Amino acid sequence: MANFLINTAGSTIEGTTDADLVEFITGGSAATVKGKDGADVLKATAGYGLQGITFFGNTGADVVSATDADVIDSNIQLGQGNDSAVLGGGDFNSSTIKASSATTPS
């Protein structure tokens, strides 16, 4: 398991084959996250949100959590597994969330 705290725009994160926690805080926009296998968690800190994020969850029970946070111009592909998305309290604009999508591209 790995924990990633994203605070730099334009980051590319390559996860592990275990359950990873990826948390976005201020400045963490326009990032690409490749989760690989495992039950990965993509979390937006309240007030900052997910903006311009591309997330490939791959296999595993992945969770996207963006409560009290905006999801804008993002592409969330949870992958295969018992996935869930918890959204609320923020805006959801120009974004896509897909479950059971293709695996992480190379």
C-alpha positions, 0 to 999 in steps of 0.5 A, a space after each residue: 500500500 502506498 499513500 500519495 498526497 498530491 499538491 502539484 499541478 500536472 503530476 503523474 502518479 503510478 500506483 502499486 499493485 496493493 490498495 493505494 490512497 491518493 489524496 488531492 489537496 490545494 494545487 493538485 489539479 491536472 494530474 493523472 493517476 494510474 491505480 493498478 490493482 488493489 482497492 484504490 481510494 481517490 480522495 478530494 479534500 473538502 474545498 479543493 476538489 478534483 479538477 482536470 484529473 484523469 484516474 484509472 483505477 484498474 481492478 479492485 474495489 476502488 473508491 472515489 470520494 469527493 464530498 464537499 468538493 467539486 469535480 470539474 473537467 475530470 475523467 474517472 475510470 474505476 475499472 473492474 471490481 466492486 467500485 463506488 463513487 461518493 459525491 455530494 456538496 460540490 459541483 459536478 461539471 464536464 466530467 465522466 465517471 465509468 465503472 468496469 472500464 478498460 484497464 490502465 493504459 501503458 
